[in-house]
Amino acid sequence: MNIIAFGDCRDTMKEWLKQGIKAQTCVTSPPYFGLRDYGHDGQIGLEQTPEKYIAAMVDVFRCVRDLLEDDGTLWLNIGDSYASYRDGKATPDSARGDSTGTLVPKGSAMNRMASTFAGSNVKHKDLIGIPWMLAFALRADGWYLRQDII
């Protein structure tokens, strides 16, 4: 089956489950925490805290697990985000380590991180640790963690 589905993956996967569709492999690179605003209400990546982002991702990957065959595999490309902000001004997207100079819009999740990390041990310009947080949360949810490919 070769199809392209547009929409929120959470809704799409639930529909596929109703249809009895199974997959052998899932390859995905979901939106990173706090780096892009795609202009859709409820989008993944703009949660108020890393913990809420991780909870949303665990829900997504529960759907993926339900869609996978028993011997299916998940290939997940997930990047980290820096606890960085500049008083509501656009900042370079350096979390991926690229030099494209992509700008983050004013009012974006990245620019709200000051309040997100207030009172925590995450310091300005620290890596948040999203890939580790997600890997351990998925393992706690029943996934096998087999490889970290850099």
C-alpha positions in Angstrom: 0.0 0.0 0.0 1.4 3.4 -1.0 -0.6 6.3 0.4 0.1 9.8 1.6 -2.1 11.0 4.5 -2.3 14.6 5.6 -3.4 15.6 9.1 -2.5 15.2 12.7 -0.7 11.8 13.0 -2.7 11.0 16.2 -5.9 11.2 14.3 -4.5 9.4 11.2 -3.1 6.5 13.2 -6.4 6.0 15.1 -8.2 5.8 11.8 -5.7 3.3 10.4 -6.1 1.2 13.5 -9.9 1.2 12.9 -9.2 0.0 9.4 -7.0 -2.8 10.7 -3.9 -1.5 8.9 -0.5 -2.7 10.2 3.0 -1.5 9.3 6.4 -3.2 9.4 8.4 0.0 10.0 7.9 3.6 11.1 10.5 6.2 10.3 9.7 9.6 11.7 11.2 12.9 12.8 8.5 14.6 14.9 8.6 18.3 15.6 11.3 19.2 18.2 10.3 20.8 21.4 9.9 24.6 21.2 11.5 25.2 17.8 8.7 25.7 15.2 5.2 27.1 15.2 3.4 25.5 12.2 0.3 27.6 12.9 -2.0 24.8 14.0 -3.8 24.7 17.3 -2.8 21.7 19.5 0.3 21.0 17.4 3.1 18.8 18.8 6.2 20.7 19.9 4.6 23.8 21.5 3.7 22.2 24.8 4.4 24.5 27.8 7.0 22.2 29.4 9.4 19.5 28.3 7.5 17.0 30.5 4.2 17.8 28.7 6.0 17.4 25.3 7.4 14.0 26.4 3.9 12.9 27.5 2.4 13.9 24.1 5.2 12.0 22.3 4.6 8.9 24.4 0.9 9.1 23.4 1.9 9.3 19.8 4.2 6.4 20.0 1.6 4.2 21.7 -0.4 4.6 18.5 2.7 3.7 16.5 3.2 0.6 18.6 -0.4 -0.4 18.0 0.1 -0.1 14.3 3.3 -2.0 14.1 3.5 -5.7 13.3 4.8 -7.8 16.2 8.3 -7.7 14.7 8.0 -4.1 13.4 10.6 -1.4 14.1 10.6 2.3 14.9 13.3 4.6 13.7 13.0 7.9 15.5 15.0 11.0 14.6 14.7 13.4 17.6 16.8 16.4 18.2 17.3 18.4 21.4 16.5 22.0 22.2 18.4 24.6 24.1 16.9 26.5 27.0 17.4 29.7 25.2 15.5 32.9 24.7 16.1 36.6 23.9 13.4 38.7 25.5 10.8 38.0 22.8 13.1 38.6 19.9 13.8 36.1 17.1 16.7 33.8 17.8 18.7 31.6 15.6 17.8 27.9 15.5 21.0 26.4 16.8 19.5 23.4 18.5 20.1 21.3 15.4 23.7 22.4 15.2 23.1 23.8 11.7 24.1 27.2 10.4 21.0 28.0 8.4 20.2 30.9 10.7 16.5 30.0 10.7 14.6 32.4 12.9 12.1 31.5 15.5 9.1 33.8 15.5 8.4 36.3 18.3 6.2 34.7 20.9 7.2 31.2 19.9 7.8 28.4 22.5 11.5 29.0 22.4 11.0 32.6 23.5 8.7 31.5 26.3 11.3 29.2 27.8 12.4 31.7 30.4 9.2 31.0 32.4 9.3 27.3 31.5 12.5 26.8 33.3 12.1 29.3 36.1 13.0 27.6 39.4 14.5 24.5 37.7 18.1 23.4 37.4 18.1 24.0 33.7 20.2 27.1 33.0 20.1 29.5 30.1 21.7 27.8 27.0 21.7 24.3 28.5 20.6 21.4 26.4 17.3 20.3 27.8 17.9 16.6 27.2 14.8 15.9 25.2 16.2 12.8 23.3 17.2 11.2 26.6 14.0 12.1 28.3 12.0 10.6 25.4 14.1 7.5 25.1 13.7 6.7 28.8 9.9 7.6 28.8 9.4 5.2 25.8 11.4 2.5 27.5 9.2 2.9 30.6 6.2 2.6 28.4 7.3 -0.8 27.1 9.5 0.0 24.1 12.9 -1.7 23.7 15.8 0.8 23.4 18.2 -0.9 21.0 20.5 1.7 19.5 21.5 5.3 19.6 22.6 6.2 16.1 24.4 9.5 15.7 
